[in-house]
Amino acid sequence: MIMSNPVGRGGKVARVFILVVLIAATLLAALSSSSILLPVETSSAPSSDVDNYRDAPNPTSQIDGIGGSNDGHRHDGIRRRRLLQMEVPEEALHGRPVAGQGAVINMFRRAKDVVSESDVPFLLRVPHASSDVVYDIMTQCYGLVGKHYDSTQDLERALRANAVDSYYVSSHDRPASLFRNFGERFHFLSTPHYQEGAALLTRKHKGRVILMMNHPCNIAEAMYLSRPGTKRGDLEGLVRHVTSADYHDNWMTRMLANVPHGTEVTEEHFREARMIIENKFLVGMSNDMTETVRRRLKLYFGWKEMPDQKGCEIDLIKRGAMKLPDPTLEEGGKEWRVVRARNHYDMKLYARGMAVFGDQKMRVPIHSVIRREEAEKVRLAFGHLKNKTEERDPSDIPFFWHIPKASGTTVKETLSSCYRLVRTEMIKPPSSLEVIQKNLVLNVDLSTPDAVLAAKQLQVANRGLADVFVSQLSLEGSTVFTGQHMGRAFTIMRHPVKLAASLFYYRRIATWEPTYRPEYKDLTLKEYAEKDGYYDNWMVRMLANAKLGGLNRDHLELAKSILRDKFVVGISDHMDETFRQLEMYYGWAEEKEGCVRFHLHMAPSNKNKYPVPERGGPVWTVIAEKNKYDMALYYYGLELFGDQSDKMFREEETIE
């Protein structure tokens, strides 16, 4: 038997290993030498896969020699030294590759992820889009210290100084007020140079981009008027300018997709820019600054006005609005169409930006600082309600959390007509402490947070004027109750898909309601549910005090705990059993037998006929997915309803 020579085989393996090591060493030496620059980007065409835009390892990691290495800071230095070797014309605004387009994108976190204290707010200064107003609000109202880089030369000096890793500090951990001398430290970056500004960021400190947007035609006109010798209303001059060879068309698309002046912008460049906006940017709109600042910027980053700067935001927003000139271009006019055509891709990008702006209202993650404050408000507010298993006290006041389109109007009418209970509802503006005997209604308004605050100041719960308090605001409405008169809460739940359909069709016709929406007549139910900014998961949002922004499992669990501990749960599909339980819990009795049954079955209030989506069909599925947390809460409510019937409100069987 002939055996192979293990030594010979091992020698071959060793020789191959040595050869691989030598090749690798040669490549690393070449890449580290000063004569080798970063490769020029070969294509700006994006992949259709969104995963290319997530916070994955740097796609140029093999070039940088960092594959499998944990020494991130050393390789950041290698990347930065190469950037400084690149010779770029001083006048170039865009078209400068920064470690490849993928590397630029990966220097920024995804907008949908919660902001951490190591993330660097990055204000991208878009001209004539109210970026300066945002900068002033951040510095003057919130007390932040910004580092603004107006030129690429400033950015290169900051790159050499390793500015972000050396001087960035979190505004929450280290506010300027803690320092006698803040020195070179800063809380956020500000620059009009997207590509070059991204080079300052590191793997330790990635960026969070704030992008302000304005209509491209408005920007084009404002930029024209900033040129010497131009005058307002000279539309012929504006047209000559935008049709000239030196005009920078599609400004924003070029900036984001890294397209140099002189190169034609393509559909592929637009798709790349669109992907970046959709995935990486917190979008603001210059024509909706209040929404941008107070319901996006503050919640996303957890910023607040300083105690001595109350009202600062609104003041600066008003001043900024006055500084923005009214455009003289008439929408749809000949000149407007010329400008629009020259900025075709920026027009498409602006339309997509508006959609992202609408969608982020309900999707953008709320900062942990804000979440902690919201959770504390929840604890304090629902502390005004008794736990439902606590022994009843005669001073306790029933509280009905009215979920819209879940038999609430029927419940209110039944309370007054069958049990002769005085309930709260403003039916004759303004809000007052008048009891309208004809309707058995205390005419007090509990429909808005401000109205609830006014009722609290009147100590309406201590006045003995109403038997049942009613509000759609579960959290704020609970705060009306006091230590002398605690609340005892109940609610009626309905399947979220049926509720959404009922609400949609009701708002199309309810001209008498403040929530009337005539524009819904042009939409299908599916289109309504798929709209950007669709208000999803209403029940969870109300209970968890998460009225804006993205939701997660924690919000659902908080809502479930409140529902379990504080509310007797009724189900709109089982109203007879619901009222049986309510009568036992509150000790109510009909004044006339059969009254409740009549109101529930013969004369239900506010009834509106509409097509119900097919269970499991495409419309049903879209709505159910959009309201997945409310779906989970509803099914949990069904469990509670069954447990109540079996354990709390079980009638003793009698044996004859």
N, C-alpha and C positions, 0 to 999 in steps of 0.2 A: 504493500500500500504506500503510495507516494503522498507525503504531506506538503502543503504549501509552506513557504518560508515566511513566518510572521514578522521576522526582522526586516525582510525586504519590503513587505507591504507597509510596515510602519515607517520605513525610510521614505517611501513614496508619499505617504500622508504628510510626513514632516516637511518634505520639500514643497508640496503644494501649499501647506500652511505658511511657510516662509515667503513664498512667492506672493500670496495674497496680502500678507503684512507689508511687504515692500511696495506693492502697488498702492495700497491704502495710504501708506506714509507719503508716497510721492504725490498723490492727489491732494492730501491735506496740506502738504508744503506749498503746492502750487496755489491752492485756494487762499492760503494765508499770506502769500506774497503780495507786495504792494502793486504789482503789475496786473493782477487779476481783479477785474471789477465784477459787480453783479451782472448776471445775464440780462440782456434786453428782453422785455416782455414780448413773446412771440405772437400772442393772440389775446384780444380782450373779449372774445366771445365767451359768455358765461355758460356753465353747465346748467341744465334744467333742474338739477338736484339741489334742493335747499341745503342739504347737509354740507355742501361746499362752503357755506357761509356761517357755519356754526363755529364755536370756539374749539376747534380741533387743533392738533399740533401744527406748527407752522409748515405749510406745504413746501417751503424752500429749505427744510431742515437738513436734507441730504447735502445741499450745496453749502449750507453753513457749517456742516460737520457736526450737527448736534444729535444725530440719530442715536437714541438710547442714552444720551448723556443727561445727568441731572444738574450739570453746571450751567444753569440758564443764564446767570448774570455774566459769566465770562463770554458766552456766545452772543449775548446782546451787545457786548463791547465789540466783537468781531463784526457784527452786522452794522453797527454804527460807524466804525472806521471805514468800512467800504462805502457807506453813504457819503461820507465826507470827501472821498476820492472822486466822486462823480462831478464832472464839470457841466453845469447847467447855465444856459444864458440867463442873465439877470432879469430880463423882461418876461421870462417864461412863467406863466401862472399855473398851467396844467401840463400834463404830458411828461411829468418827471417820475420814472419808476422808482418806487421805494421798496426794495426787497421783493418785488413781484406783487401784483395786485392782490393775490390771495393773502400775502403776509400783511398788507395794509388792513384788509378786512378783519383779519384775526387779531389785530391790535385793539379791536373794539368788542365789548361784550354784546350779547344779544339783548335787544330791548325788552324781551319778555322775561328775562331773569331778574331776580331781586338784586338791587344795588347793594354792594358790600362796601365796607369802609376803605378797602384798598383800591376801589374803582375811582378813576379820575373823571369828574365832569368835564366835558369837552364842548364848549360853545363854538359851533362852526358859524363864523360871521358871514352870513349871506348879505350882500349889499341891498339896501332898501327893502328889508323884510322884517324890520323891528328887532333885529339882533341886538342893536345898541340899547334898546329899551330893556330887553332881558338882562343884558350886562349890568345896567344901572340898578335894576331890581335886585339882582343877586348881590351886588356890592353895597348898595345903600340901604335896602330894606332888610336883607338877611344878614348883613355884616360880614359877607364873605370877602376874601382877598383873591383877586383874579390875576393871572399872569397872561398878559396879552402880547402876542407876537404878530406884528403887522407885516413884517418882511421875511423873506426866506433867509436873509443873512442873520436876522435875529434867531430864527429857528436853528440854524447851523451852529451858532454860538451856544445856544441852550443844549443842543445835542452833545457838543464837546464837554459841557459842564455836567452831563448826566442829570439834567434839571429835575426830571420827574422823580427818579429814585432818591435824589438828594434833598429835595425841598417840598415835595407834595405832602400835605397833611389833611386828614379828614376834618371836615367842618364840624362833625359831631364829637369826635374825640378831642380835637384841639382847636376850638374857636379862637379867633384873634384876641378876644377879651382876656384869655388866660395868660397872654404874653405881654411883658413890658415892652419888648422890642420883637416884632414879628419877623424882622429881617427878610431873608429871601424866600421864606415859606409862602405857599399859596394853596388855595382850596380848589381852584379850577383853572383850566386852560381856556384860552380864547384866541382864535386865529381864523383868517379867511382861507388858509391854505390847508386843505384836507389831507392831501398826500404827504406833504412835508411835515405837517403837525403830527401825523400818525407815527412818524419816526421817533418822536420823543417818548412814546409809550413803551412799556416793557412788559414782560411776562408777569412781573410782580405787580405792576400798576397798569391795568388795561383801561381803555377809555369808555365813557358813556356819552354818546353824541347827542347834543341838543341841536336840532335843525329847525330854523324858522323858515317858513315858505310864504311867498307872495305870488300873485298871478304874474306869469312871465311877461305879459304885455305891460303891466304896471312897472315891473323892474326895468324893462327895456326903455320905457319913457323916462323913468327917473334917472337911469344911467346916462341917457342922452342929455338930459337937462343939467347933469353935473359937468358936462364938457364946457370949456370956455366959449363964449360967443353965442350960446344957444338961448332961446327964450321959450317960455311956456306958451303952448298953443300952436307952435310951428310944426304942424303935422307933416308938411312936405319935407322939411329938414329931417324930421325923425325917419321918414320913409327912405330918404337918400342915405341916411346913416346906416340903417339896418340892412339895406341892400348893397352896401359897399363891400369891397373885398376884405377890408381890415376889421369888419364887424365880427365880434365873438358870438356866434349864434349858439343856442342850446347850452348856455353857460353852465347850468347845474349838471346836466348830463355829462358834459365834458369833464367837469371837476370830479365827479364820482367814478366815472368809467376810465378816467385818465387818458383822455383823448386830446392830443395837442392841437393848437390852432393851425389851420391849414389842412387838417385831416377831416374828411367827411364823417359826420356822426351817422351811425347805422342803427338798425333795429336791434342788433346784438348789443351795442353799447347801451341802448335804452333798457334792455332787459337786465343788464348787469346793474345799472344804476337803480332800477326799480327793486331788484332783489336786495340791494344794500339798504334802501329806505325801509322796505318791509321788515327786514330782520334786525337791523342794527340801530336805527335812529328813533329817538323820542321826537315826534313831529309836533311842531307848533304852527299856528296860523296867524299871520299878521292882522287879519280881519276878525279874529276872535281871541284877542289877547287875554281877556278875563278868564275864559275857559282854559287857555294855554297855561297861564301862570298859576291860577288858584286851584285848578282841578287836574293838572298834569304835573307841572314842574315841582310844585310843593309836595305833592303826594309821592311822586317818584323818588325824589331825593331826600324827603323828610325835612325840608327847610321851613322856617317860620320867620315872620317879621319879628325884629327885635322889639323888646318891650317899649322902647322909646320911639318906635317907628310905626305905630299902628296907623293904618290907612295909607301907608307909603306905596303899596302896590297899586292901588286904584289911582292914586295921584299921578304916578309915573306912567301908568297905562293911558290916562287921559291926556297927559302932556305929549306922549309918543304919538297918539292918534292925531293930535293937532299938527305935529311936525310932518306927518306923511301927507304929501300933496295929493289933492284929488286928481285922478287921471283925466286928461282931456280926450283920450282915445275913447270913441264911442263903440261899445261892444257890438260887433256885427258890421261896423262900418268898413269902408274900403281900406283905410289906413290900418285899422285894427286887424283886418284879415291878412294884410301884408306882414305885419309884425308876428302874428300868430304862425303864419306859414314858415317864416324864417326860424321860428323856435318851436317847430313841430314836436320834437321829442321832449322838450321842457314842458310843453303844454300837456302831453300825456303823463309826464312825471308829476306835474302839479295835480292832475286829476287823481292819480294814484295816491299822492301824498294826502289829499283831502280824505280819501277813503281810509287810509291808515290812521289819520287823525281821529276820524269817527270811531274806528274800531278800537283804538287804544283807550278810549274812554272807559270801556268795560274790560279791557284785557291787560293794561299796563300794570305791572306789579307795584304794590304800595310798599313804601319803605318800612323797615321793621320798627323804626321810631314811631311812625304813625300807627302801625298795627298795635303796638303796645298801648298807645293812648286810646285807640278804639276799644281794645279789650277791657281796659279799665272803665271806660264809659259804660260798656255793657254790664259789667259787674255792678256798678253803682246804680244804673237805671233800673235793672230788674230786681235790685234789692228792695224796691218799693212795692214789689208783689210778694204775697205770701206763697210759700210752696203749696202745691195743691193738696198734699197729704197732711198739712198742718191742720190742727183743730180750728174749726170756724169760730169767728168772733162776730158778735152782732155789729161791730163797728166796721167790719170789712165791706168794701164796695166792689161789686162785680165790674169787670173790665172786659169788654168785647173787642178783641183785635180783629178788625174787619178786613179780610183779604178780598180785594176787588173781584167781582164776578164769581164769588163763591157763596151765593145765597145770602149775602150780607143784608141786602135790603129787605128780604123776606124775614130774616131774623129780627131786624129792628121793628118792623111793623108788627110782628108777633109779640114782641116784648111789650109794646104799648097797648095793642088791642086786646090781647088775651090775658096778660098778667097785670095790666094797668100800671106799668112801671114807667117812671120818667127817665128818659134817656137823653144824653147830650148829642146835639147836632145843631149847627147854625143853619136855620132855614130862612132867617130874615136878617140879612146883613144890616149893620155890623154886629160883630160878636158882642153878647151882653149876658147879664145874669137874669134875664127875664125868662120865666117859665111860661111857655105857651100852652095853656091848659087844653085847648082844643086838640092839639097833637100830642100832648104829654111829652113835651120836649123842652129841655133847658137849652136856650139859644146860645150856647157857647161854642166857639170854634176850636177844634182840636185837630185840624187837618194839615197844619204846617208846623215845623219846629218853632217858629216865632209865635204862632198862635198858642201853642202849648205853653211856651214861656210866659206869655201874658196871662193865661189861665192860672198858672202856678203862682204868679205874683198876686193874684186875687184870692189865693188859697181856696179855690173852688171846691176841692174835695172836703174841706172842713165845714162847708156851709150847709150841708144837708139838703141841697136843692135837687139832686139827681139820684136815682136808684141804680142806674147803670151808665158807666162811662164808655164811650165808643170812639175809636180812632183807628185809622189805617196805619198809624205809626206805632208799631209795637214798642219800640225802645223809648222814644220821646214821650208817647202817651203814658207810659208807666210812671214817669217822673211826676205826674200830677198828684199822685197819692202821697200821703204823709205818714208820720209815725202814729198819729191819732186815727187815721183812716187808711189802712193798707188796701192794696188792690188784690182782687182774686180773679184771675184771668181765664178766659176761654176763647177759642177760635173755631172757625169752620174751614176745613181744608178741602181742596178740590184737585183732581188730577191736573198736573201742570199743562198738558197738551190741550185738554178741554178748556182750561182757564185761559190759555193764550189765544185760542181760537175765539172764544166768547168775547174777550176783551178787544181783539182786533175788529171783529164785525160790529161790536157795540160802538166803538169810537168812530166808525164810518158814518153812523147815523145820529149819534147823540149830540145834536146841535145845542142842547141845553146844558151840556157838561163842559167844564173848563178843559177836559181832556179830549174834546172833539177834534178829530183829525180828518178833514175832508180829503187830504192828499192820499189817504189810504184807499180811497175808492179806485185809484189807478193801479193798485197793487193786488197781487194774489197773497194768500196767507203764507205761502212758501217764500215769496219774495220779501214779505214783511219780516219773517223770521231770519232771513239771510242778510238783511240789511246791516251795513256797518253801524255799530253803535246800538244794535238791538239790546234792549234792557232785559237781560236774562236773570234767572234764578232769584226772582223778586223776594220770595219768602226767606231764603237763606241770607240774602243781603240785609233785609230788615232786621232779622234777629241778631245777626253777627255784627251789625253796624259797619258793613262793608258795601256802602251804596255805590261806590265807584271802584274801578280797578279790577284786577284779576282775583279769582277765588281759588282756594285750594281745600284739601281735605280737612284742615284745621277749622276752617270756617263752617263746614258742614257739621263737624263734631260739636262745635260750640252751639250751633243752632239746635242740634238734636238735644243737647243737655238742657237748654233753656225750655224747649218744648216739653221735654219729659218732666222737668221739675216745677214749672210755673203755670202750665196751661192744661186745662181740661180740653181735650181735642174732640171736635165733632167732624163728621164727614158729610159733604153735601149730597152724596148719593145715598145716604142713610139718615135722612133728617128726622124720621120718627124716633129712631133709637137715640139720635143725638139729643132731641128735646126730652126724652125720657131721662137721660143721664143728667141734663142740665137741671131739670126739676128736682131730682134727688139731691144734687150737689148744692144748689142755692136755696132749696126749700120753696120754690115757686109753685103756685097752683092756679089753674085756669079759673077765671071768674065765671065763665060759661063753658060747660062741657062741649067738646067738639070744636072749640075755637081754633086751637093749634092745628088740628087736622085740616080744617077749612083753609087756613092760610098756607099750609104746606102743599096742599093738593088741588084745591079749588080756585084759589086766588093768589098764586105766587106773584111776588112783585118784580117789576123791572125785567120781564121776560122778553127775550129777543131771539127769534128763530134764525138759525144759521146752519150752514153745512158743517158737520163734524168730520174731521179728517179720518180716513180709514185707518183703523188700528194696525200698526206695522207697515203702513204704506209710506211712500217717500216723504209726504208732508209731515206725517206723524213722526217719522224718524228724525227729520231735521229739527223739529221743535223739541223732541225729547232729548236729543244730543245737546242742543243749545242750553237746555235747562236740566242738565244731568244732576246737579246738586239738589235742585228742587224736587226732581224725581225721587232721589234717595230719601229726602226729607219727607215727602208725601207717603212713601211706603213705610217709613218709620212711624209716621202719624197713624197709619192704618193699624200697625201693631199696638200702639198706645191705645187707640180706640177700642180694640178688642180686649186688651188687658183691663181697661177701665170697666168695661161691661162685665167682665168675669170676676174682677177683684174688688173694685170700688163701688159699683152700682148694681151688684147682683141682688135681685129680689129673692127673699126667702120663700121657698116652696112650702105650701101648707098641705097637710095630710088630713083628709076628711075621715 
